[in-house]
Amino acid sequence: MRSPFVVISLWLLASFSQALGSSIDINRAEPLVLQLQYRSQILSDDLLAYDLDGELYLPIQQLSELLKLQTLVDLDHNQVEGQLGHDDHWFRLQSGLLSRAGQPYIKLDGMLNDDWDLFIPAPQMATWWQLDVDYNALNQQLALTSRVELPIDLLWARQQRQQQLEKRQQRQREPKPEISANAAIGDPSFYGQLSLNQDGSDTDLSLQLDAISDIAHHQSDLYLVLDEDTHRLRLGLQKQLDTPLMNFYRFGSITNQASPLLFGGQLGWGASLSQGDSLGADDISTILLEGPAPIGWDAELYRNGALLDAQRINSEGRYRFEQVPLYLGSNRFVIELYGPNGERQQLSFDRPVDTSILKQGEQQWQLSALKREDNQGIESQFNWGMGLSEQWSLQLGLAQQNLDHRGGGSYVSAVLSGQLFNTLSQFRFIEQLAQGYALEFSSQGYLGDWNWQFNADYLSDFDSSVELHEANQWRWNTRLFGYWQQLGWQFEAEGESGNYTNTTVQTQGRSKLGNWVHRLLWQDHQHSKITQQFTLSGRANKVRIRGSADLSWQPEFELARVGVNLNYPLSQRNSAATELSYLPTTKGKWFLSQYLNYQFPKWLFSVSLSGNDEDYLARMELSTGSLWQTGNNQWHWSAQDLTTQGAMEITAYWDQNGDGHQNEDEPGLAGIGFRCSGCKPQSETDNNGKLLLTDLPADSTIRLALIEASLPDPFMKASFVTKHLQLHSGLVERISLAVVMTSEIEGRVMMTTAAREEVAAKGMEVRLFRTENGALQSRGVIDFDGVFVLDGIPPGAYELELRNHRYPVTLSADGEIVSLGTIYLPQQ
């Protein structure tokens, strides 16, 4: 019998080991998407990591796959084992202890488990895998080098390829999403908002309607606003193509492509056609971010998780962020949209900037023409670009502007972009026919861990829709951006014609309350002026907080505006918002707004009262969203706006004949679970095998994963385990999951020698072919004792091949274990 001391010691040791092996709550950590470089080669632009209290946590499984390491990860028990490439370089993680060959144990400080991968702190990963880790939080880049030779180093040595070629091959190896094609008849999504407004003694009614659907293999959209002052209609028809001549066109309401010195990205009625996502001659220093948004909502702009700017959506119904800086490396932009009644939408996209512009010999073009919505005239442009080499590309352009209240005319342009002295540089020349010209030079690069930009242009008797300069003038702008003391800093200075005009110092960071950005601007035109701005966005418990302040210090101190917005829940369905603003320069200095809303299953009702001691505005609003599945004529109603989201319908069924199509007698499977970005935690099929998922991100990649443990039988095999999809609004993507009962074929193969002795046919290959088309279904190798096993075989008729001999095998839809007994082959 064990002594009490031994029993207690074992219990303490087990408890201690279990505590070490446990993981930290993943909800405390903030997800990051990093660009991964190994020995200066880019391996991935979407490495998932986490930030927990300022500590970087790196994924074990994803890094193992990228570095070609042999690693086995057990998510259920938080255990890992594998090797760095040699038998004497094995490693293991068990019970919260890290170990590797010939080295002492390392106690793990913490571990994250998000059900996809295990994450450990970067310093411990570096020690464990003998890595040098350099994390650049500014550009969301992670650079790794190894002190030992890894399998990926051997792979690169055999390939003998340059850095840019390796980068493109890595991107080709990443799974490409299945892009949702436009249907002949889609599934229309609608969003309507009816408002009754009381402004003092004036009462008016307003209507907003959004709709989107596939029509005739195109995507169509509608935006309508009707009130006493505004009658605005926008219609569009567009299509993504996969042809070498053209990959996109749109007719109706379009936005002209922004171009430095020429076009500002204006709305209008016209047409836009293009081949290629980017000509490589877009502005390499800044970007215009612009798109539709509900009137009265707030828009916040983030770059790589840091707050840059915020604005309120005006009567145009669009957000518009101009001159947003682009820096080398990853530029992952997120636009958060917040409604006054607690609504929230998120838009995200990537705009990485590196020294590879266009592939050598690659050609792209873009053509657009429109009549501006603001009735300022007609604009058109055509641009053609080509990759001259691996480092340089050329773009030539023609443009025409017929403006009503200013000049315009005809323009020809040439843009040369590429790598110059380890920097990304761009030279732009625009000739305004029969008038003047414009020159521009842009460049950016690294200064240690900081990004720098420089831009200069010279205009001689040049005017366009965004520029008006009757005399010679030159301008310059420079930026420096980096991180110091855990804060993001941006220094910007600009001037024109030899005069120093503006200087901006912007600081951004995070606190326990949320993200904040502070901007200090000095303007030196005829009179010196200093202004200060502060913006905060965060959360305290369940209260969403957004605040801002604008001040002026010169020529005299003046508080221009202070405002705070609180959005908080009252119950499971009720929520409220309070906004208080102080504007000392207006007649009514204090302005208070109170919003109350009640969310029903199919619609949202809200009421608000805004005003001060001088005036007031009362508003009642009713809004609803709907989705019409035209295939089965079913309507789905929601209090949310479904016109900006994607949707999919999954059908899981028992494919009894194995043909990949659901017949009338093949039942649906209930309780089949799935995980995906945007899905609810418990998403599973109903009694008919159906699962409808809405409110999914549109026009971005979604990973849909089958929860294999939800299959009713361990011998069942699904037609897919993971899918990468790209959905679009206006169509419910239909996805079929065919599930079959698999079978197992086993047998023993012996050979008869010339001396009539029987020996096992070890090492011989066994292959299984489908009888109907001769396709290879499975293969295996005979073991040392002559036994072979082929498992996971779907139902159907097959032929088993041993050398030149074939044996027919038929497997039923119910699944079975077929034993072929002992097969004797003559020895050759």
Phi, psi and omega in degrees: 000138179285145178286155178303327179296316180295317181298314180296320180297316179296321179295317178296320180295318179295319179295320180295317180295320180294321179295320179294324183279352182284159183252158178281151178300120184294337182291343177282342186263152178257125181288145177232147173241114189249155168268125184258128174240136175234120185050047177070004176261136179279118179265325184200147174259002183220054173282122181275127177222178180225149173245120179233108179054042178083000180259132180273127178249129185251148183279139180279309186293314183294319177294323178298317179295319182289326180267004176064034179274147176274101187225137175244120183249126177252100183290330183291328184244007180054049181235147181218142170211152181171197180212156183278357180140338178234154182299330182273009178239042180282158177217161184204142172236119182208132179056036177077013180243131177264135179216153173212164189305128174071012183235153179288163179294150174241125178284127181281129181284331182183163182211143176245141179227112181253021179073357174248330186199165172257141183233134178231160182302142184301318179300323180286327173298319180297316179292319185294314184258011178056053182246150166259122187247128176233111182254121178255099182293334180301311184255009180054047181243141177236119180250128181238143167223150184248145178272357174233167180275117181265163178304327180292331176294319177295322179296316180295323179298323179285326185288323180054052181242158180278170186299316183291324178295319179296323179297315182290324178295323178296320179294325178292330180285339179289144183297130177270137182289150171280109185279128180294120181279151177290139183260161176296318174229118184271199178240094188299140172246140183229152172215123181236146180220118180247127186232141173243121187243137176236107181247095185065243179264358182263137178233133178215159181244136180229150181226134172235132181226128174240141178212148178208140181194160171276135177220125176051046178063029174230162172258126180243148180219152181223139175223123184225131175229127180228124169205188184296327185259339189232133170227095186239129179230129175231129179230145179210150177224124185217165180204137171267132182243161175234064180231156181289343183268325183207139177239359178198142167210154180212139177234151179107230179279117183228167173246125179292140182296128178292140180216129182306134175074350185240303188234143181253015179071056183270152176277150177182186179253126181176215183216149178221131180226146181201160170228112182106147181284326183210139179277357182078004180238014172295167178301120182276355184255324182222168180217148174261124178249117188209140180183174183287148177200152180295140179297136178088354178278166175255140179242131177241136182251128178238143171236120182052041176085356182256134180292128179253316187199166178212151180203161176256137183288125182271193185293347178288341180071036181213143168273152182207108176250115183259153175053046177279124185295141171246132180237157177303139182105209183277133172234089180261107183264139175230130175248114178265126178250126182239127176271161182292345182251025178092000179293153180211133174228152180227132175240137181215149175197162181250144172221072179294146179237122174217184186276358176268114184267283175235149175296148180301127181087348180287138180238142177219157179211163180209134181225133178208151176209138182205156168259120189298143181292333180274010178060033179266357178138195183239138180230143175211152179203150174225129180229140178228132182231155181210140175280115181280326180204189178290342184246343188230146175223157183233138174232135175242143184216154172233140181215151178222131178230120174247091186264147186277327189241011178204193187292248186104205181129207182251145185223143169237145185219156174219134182228128177244122184232143177168197185265127180223113179053050177063024175232161173265119187232158182212133176243128183232133177230130178231125177254120173269109190302134178064021179215270185222200181207168179220141176237143178215140174231130179229145179205151175205157180190198182251144171233086190069235177269007182253149173265141174232152176223146173219136180220135177217141175219155180230127182239129181237108180048053188239133174218151179205190181291344180239355181224147175212102182222108182279339180241178179289137181205139173234150184223155177217156180209138178220145181226148173225125186226135178189183181246136177209132182056040178062022176236148174271130183239135173229123177249127183226137176221145179211157179202175180209141176048044175083357181257133177279120190246304189230143173224131181232134171240117182241133179237137179224148182192189180228143174232180178297336181277330180156201180269144178218156176220137181235132184230128177241121187238129174247120179248129183233080175262246175283328179228141181288140182216132178238125179234157184223137180227143178221133180227137180227139174217124182191198184214139173234109188057242181260006183262125175272126187241130173225133182215159179205157178211138177236127180229157174233132183253331177223146006288344175212157181290133179207130174269109184280317183196143170223130181214149177219140180235126179242126178240123190215147177278146174257328177202192181295328181249338182265143173213165183213162177217142178232130179231126181236127181233144176238115181236090187293341182274352180265170182293312174262104191290323181262140180222122184240135176232134177233127181242138174228139179214155178230125183260113172272167180302330187242353180202168183236129176246132181219153177222143182216153177222123182231145176165185176217198183285356181257326188202169179211162176220119176253145185213132170243138188220136177232126182223152180204152176236152182212155177226125181252110174278103186289334183297318179244010177055048177247139177254137176237126183251149182208154174281354183261161176279112182266357184284343180257005186244164174258167180211152176216149175239120182258133175241115178254129183213160178273108182276086189290330178261000174068022182268359179080009179229142180275118176269170184297330183267008180258114189285154172284157182250122180271153174078014178280121186264151180221153172234141175198164177291123181095350180280158171290154181304321179251092179243109182217160184288154179273193184295338178266006182078018183255147175214116178258124179243122178241183180057037179263152179299133178259148176062026173217159187286131177243134176260117178255124184235134175281135172275097188298332179294345180277350176296137187291345182220134181296341179272001177280143180233131183265156181291341173205155175251322180223138174229143172250120187238152171232106184270164171222154182292150177092006179208131172270113182287124179269127181233126179255133174247101178274126182244128180238154172275122183269161180235171181232135177246127180224161179182180179228133184243124179238152177241143179259122181278174179297334178271015179061030174263147179259125178232151179290140180274053185295142179085352180285142180276140175244129181233144181239124182244146173287135182292323188291327183225001178073012182285142177288123181262318183202161177211158180200179181233136180290135183284178185297333181263010177090001184269140172230152178220127173242116182242172180068034184265125178292164179294153179146182179260132185225168171231125179268127184251125172235112189055239179257012180258140179235141182232123181289139178221132177241128182247134183277166181287344182275353181080137182199168173249113183259120178255123179270003179069211180259127178252129181256130178238142174289142180282134179263000000 
